[in-house]
Amino acid sequence: MKSVAVDKSKYGPWALVAGASDGVGAAFAEAIARNGINVVLLARRAEILNQVAESIQGRTGAETRVLVTDLSAPDATESIVAATADVEIGLVVYCAGGDADFAPFLENSITASERMLQRNCLIPMQLSHHYGRAMVQRGRGGIVILSSGAAFVGAPNMAAYGATKAFDMIFAEALWAELRDQGVDALGVVLGETDTPSLRRLRGERGLAGPDEPVPGATAVEEVVSAAFKSLGKDPTCMAGKQIRRGARLISPIPRGVLVRLMVRMSRRAMGSDDKSAR
Ligand SMILES: NC(=O)c1ccc[n+]([C@@H]2O[C@H](COP(=O)([O-])OP(=O)(O)OC[C@H]3O[C@@H](n4cnc5c(N)ncnc54)[C@H](OP(=O)(O)O)[C@@H]3O)[C@@H](O)[C@H]2O)c1
């Protein structure tokens, strides 16, 4: 993997990567560890997660900790907070969030959509609140939340998924606006088709490709990670990969970073400054 600079003094000593057993999350964990930041790796499949953690630790020398947790379970935040209480989390990267079903809303169970809402919205919001407060107290840290082009516009088979991804993108942008003056960087990373095991599996199941066949034209996970760390600390949103940048320009010729900054100014004009002493 090409080296990606991640500032240990700003985002260390520990990072939490949710959805770290494969795909984008595993690539984030590796890049972070290569910069000497220890990593808590979270996912459901214990065996694979342990293998990923061991190989990252072996290659990078960074410490790893494995957290086998289902992010769609109601007590997920409580158990994550308890399992990380003894370490200082300076960076949260929330990757878990793909939709393995890709089914029409009414044909799928309501439980499946509720679990997605829990995993994609409620848990990242709770974790951002918990770790974000500690980061603000320290005056440093970062929160990275993965979103999708599905956030831009509604589409069939992605009703609940696209809506949760819109939540993720807007939530991350708003955190960027609120926290940037307090030393904490938030970033929404918006992905187009990215070559991950999850996408390969889905394409295989739909008869579009053989099992574990690479996705033609899709962005590589390393490119996503590299784009994210180039944007973290600067922009509210990162369009990770050529494909999604092209798509984003079609939806709006004005980059989201410009729109968010404009919204910050408009909101201050309409509602006044957040600095109470300035009112
Ligand atoms: N790949 C794409 O083309 C694409 C496109 C647009 C957006 N995105 C976004 O990019 C992010 C990463 O996508 P991805 O393709 O790498 O695959 P993904 O299926 O979202 O993520 C895979 C990782 O998340 C973990 N995970 C999934 N559900 C979990 C749960 N309930 N609890 C704990 N861990 C869970 C998986 O591990 P376990 O199975 O071991 O739990 C695995 O480590 C997602 O947020 C997705 O929405 C991806």
The ligand as a Tripos MOL2 file, in Angstrom:
@<TRIPOS>MOLECULE
LIG
   48    52     1     0     0
SMALL
NO_CHARGES

@<TRIPOS>ATOM
      1 N1        -17.9970   -0.4530   -2.0640 N.am      1 LIG1
      2 C1        -18.6810    0.4860   -2.6930 C.2       1 LIG1
      3 O1        -18.8400    0.4610   -3.9210 O.2       1 LIG1
      4 C2        -19.2710    1.6330   -1.9330 C.ar      1 LIG1
      5 C3        -19.9510    2.6300   -2.6510 C.ar      1 LIG1
      6 C4        -20.4800    3.7010   -1.9690 C.ar      1 LIG1
      7 C5        -20.3460    3.7890   -0.6030 C.ar      1 LIG1
      8 N2        -19.7000    2.8180    0.0760 N.ar      1 LIG1
      9 C6        -19.5840    2.9570    1.5330 C.3       1 LIG1
     10 O2        -18.2800    2.6580    1.9680 O.3       1 LIG1
     11 C7        -18.3020    2.0290    3.2460 C.3       1 LIG1
     12 C8        -17.4780    0.7500    3.1970 C.3       1 LIG1
     13 O3        -17.9940   -0.0760    2.2010 O.3       1 LIG1
     14 P1        -17.4150   -1.5080    1.8630 P.3       1 LIG1
     15 O4        -17.7600   -1.7710    0.4490 O.co2     1 LIG1
     16 O5        -16.0110   -1.6160    2.3370 O.co2     1 LIG1
     17 O6        -18.2720   -2.5550    2.6600 O.3       1 LIG1
     18 P2        -19.2660   -2.5930    3.9120 P.3       1 LIG1
     19 O7        -20.0590   -3.8060    3.6460 O.co2     1 LIG1
     20 O8        -19.9870   -1.3990    4.1770 O.co2     1 LIG1
     21 O9        -18.2600   -2.7390    5.0850 O.3       1 LIG1
     22 C9        -17.6310   -3.8570    5.3470 C.3       1 LIG1
     23 C10       -17.0970   -3.7730    6.7770 C.3       1 LIG1
     24 O10       -18.1100   -3.3800    7.7040 O.3       1 LIG1
     25 C11       -18.3260   -4.4400    8.6440 C.3       1 LIG1
     26 N3        -19.7320   -4.4660    9.0310 N.ar      1 LIG1
     27 C12       -20.8120   -4.5040    8.2360 C.ar      1 LIG1
     28 N4        -21.9260   -4.5550    8.9720 N.ar      1 LIG1
     29 C13       -21.5410   -4.5210   10.2630 C.ar      1 LIG1
     30 C14       -22.2270   -4.5520   11.5090 C.ar      1 LIG1
     31 N5        -23.5570   -4.6390   11.5780 N.pl3     1 LIG1
     32 N6        -21.5190   -4.4940   12.6450 N.ar      1 LIG1
     33 C15       -20.1670   -4.4330   12.6070 C.ar      1 LIG1
     34 N7        -19.4620   -4.3970   11.4680 N.ar      1 LIG1
     35 C16       -20.1490   -4.4480   10.3080 C.ar      1 LIG1
     36 C17       -17.8690   -5.6800    7.8810 C.3       1 LIG1
     37 O11       -17.3850   -6.6810    8.7310 O.3       1 LIG1
     38 P3        -18.1900   -7.9320    9.2700 P.3       1 LIG1
     39 O12       -18.9520   -8.5070    8.1220 O.co2     1 LIG1
     40 O13       -17.0890   -8.8060    9.7660 O.co2     1 LIG1
     41 O14       -19.0540   -7.4140   10.3450 O.co2     1 LIG1
     42 C18       -16.6600   -5.1360    7.1240 C.3       1 LIG1
     43 O15       -15.5500   -5.0230    7.9600 O.3       1 LIG1
     44 C19       -19.7720    1.8130    3.5800 C.3       1 LIG1
     45 O16       -20.1830    2.8090    4.4730 O.3       1 LIG1
     46 C20       -20.4980    1.9660    2.2620 C.3       1 LIG1
     47 O17       -21.7830    2.4940    2.4210 O.3       1 LIG1
     48 C21       -19.1580    1.7330   -0.5440 C.ar      1 LIG1
@<TRIPOS>BOND
     1     1     2 1
     2     2     3 2
     3     2     4 1
     4     4     5 ar
     5     4    48 ar
     6     5     6 ar
     7     6     7 ar
     8     7     8 ar
     9     8     9 1
    10     8    48 ar
    11     9    10 1
    12     9    46 1
    13    10    11 1
    14    11    12 1
    15    11    44 1
    16    12    13 1
    17    13    14 1
    18    14    15 2
    19    14    16 1
    20    14    17 1
    21    17    18 1
    22    18    19 2
    23    18    20 1
    24    18    21 1
    25    21    22 1
    26    22    23 1
    27    23    24 1
    28    23    42 1
    29    24    25 1
    30    25    26 1
    31    25    36 1
    32    26    27 ar
    33    26    35 ar
    34    27    28 ar
    35    28    29 ar
    36    29    30 ar
    37    29    35 ar
    38    30    31 1
    39    30    32 ar
    40    32    33 ar
    41    33    34 ar
    42    34    35 ar
    43    36    37 1
    44    36    42 1
    45    37    38 1
    46    38    39 2
    47    38    40 1
    48    38    41 1
    49    42    43 1
    50    44    45 1
    51    44    46 1
    52    46    47 1
@<TRIPOS>SUBSTRUCTURE
     1 LIG1         1 GROUP 0 **** ****
